[in-house]
Amino acid sequence: MKHLLISIAFCCNVILLYAQTIQGTVYDSKTGEALPGVVIFLDGTSVVTTSDNNGKFILVAKNRINANLVFRHLSYESLVIENPFEHRGEAFVLKEKTNLINEAVVVAYYDPLSRAEKMRIFKEIFLGESVAAKSCIILNEDDIMLRYDDRMKILHADARNPLVVENRYLGYRITIDIKYFQVEITYSNAVPPSSSAVGSSITSVLSNNSVATPSSFSYKISSFFEDLSPNSILFENRRNQIYERSREYFWLSFVRDSLVNERSIGYFRGSFIRSSLMESGFKVYNKSKEIIYPEDYFIVIDDPIQQAKVVLIKPDTDIDRRQNIASERNIYGVMGIRAQNRIDSEVIFLTNRFFVDHAGNISTNDLVYMGDMSHQRVGVMLPRDFIYNPFNGSTAP
């Protein structure tokens, strides 16, 4: 019996060694009282828990993930913690939301778009237009608040409560907080009506002569996932197909291949990375020329503490370095990416150093994507802790 207990204890220690645990207690900043019912999650993952009656919580992830830790309660301001795996057994303090109802000022403004038209634009940007996106249902659509500023030609969106999106193509329920959302609108086929237009004729003028079309947009969200059917082969294959076109799959393939290539330089330089990237369905380019030897531009090293790979851009390399005049920020490199289906993307490096975790998530927002990889909306979002397993089950239809 004694030996059995020792074995059990040893197994538990091994599990804890490989699992990543974040724990602590949540308090009210004003009263100092413990807060129960706070939702705590790693942003963009399926790793989520709730604080107990004493404000305590334990969050366990299978692996270290490049994601922020988010605390959410309807009566309190959300708290976001960067590098959460550096925080263990700590106190986390939430500030109560300020009630601004008495200070609210009602401003009349001209809005030529109906709610239905604004909702169409919102869904097109927020969910996307893929097959997966069109299967998404926003369960609490009435919580979405939409306001169009005709002077600036910008559509703003917010929500009274976190949005709950059911993705019936991928088998997920996603809870989403909208931090901000705005879309710049352009009109085609006609000039939009002026503010002096007769109210009764606005709808007909818009519907008959002009179409509101999104031209540029920006939004920020936090989210967590619930798997509605963990054992479904159909969903698993669909998720794998989405992942194979994702930024995460590209970076996972890139760092794995770069490490192999660095170790094989003395034998057959470049052959591993080129064939392996191609097997993953990607090629990389500097300007219009294919990069055969990425180690000429990048260094990839293991970081066992972070459980990640570190990607460094080599200094003074010709990878189309430019200056971003608009933001006055240095661009350390611009790299083209071509997928197997010939859909092109481009990544602009506003940093020369970042981490890539076990699932291909990167540690920074300083990579700007253009082309296909910039269009990965909520409709094709996968959890950041998604594990790619292409050899399980049959091909999805």
Secondary structure, DSSP 8 states (H G I E B T S, - for coil): -HHHHHHHHHHHHHHHHHSEEEEEEEEETTT--B--S-EEEETTBS-EEE--TTSEEEEEESS--S--EEEEETTEEEEEESSGGG--SEEEEE-B----GGG---------S-HHHHHHHHHHHHT-SSHHHHTEEETTGGGEEEEEETTTTEEEEEESS-EEEEETTTTEEEEEEEEEEEEEEEEESS----TTS-GGGHHHHHHHH-EEEEEEEEEEEEEEEEES-TT-HHHHHHHHHHHTTSHHHHHHHHHHHHHHHHHTHHHHTTHHHHHHHHHHTEEEEETTEE-S-GGGTEEEEEETTTTEEEEEE-TT--S--EEETTTTEEE-EEEEEEETT--EEEEEES-SEEEE-TTS-BS-S-EEEEEGGGG--GGG---TT----TTSS----
